[in-house]
């Protein structure tokens, strides 16, 4: 399947998230994105170096600016279980805006066409690193990295597009 791109509709799918009350929720992606401007960004894995030290912190640090430019939701997705995503989220106590969403089986990542086979590294099937700017379920910007790079999927590139 070809990766999602500009002009495509964001597919629906179910992800898991621990809400502010620490209750596990199963959410439809469309319930989070329909009628809104959202950033959906994906990483290969929780607690991995580039994801933890650069990618996620960039969106947390720039969340207020993204919101000031009309972004309603900032959604992080990773092929990890919801308990891992909850633990990872707690390592960013300053975070007020980024939702850490779990795609435990990778089904939603496959629906986006963004799966990445990292079996040789012992990680199984994960997600390519990416950032999508979506307006009412239509993809306006699709910054999808090649290989293990981190050059176009950061918050700064989404800010430039706004």
Secondary structure, DSSP 8 states (H G I E B T S, - for coil): -----TT-B----EEEEE-TTS-EEEEEHHHHHTTSEEEEEEES-TT-HHIIIIIHHHHHHTHHHHHHTT--EEEEEESS-HHHHHHHHTT-TT-SSEEEEE-TTSHHHHHHT-EEE-GGGT--EEE--EEEEEETTEEEEEEE--TT--SSSSHHHHHHH-
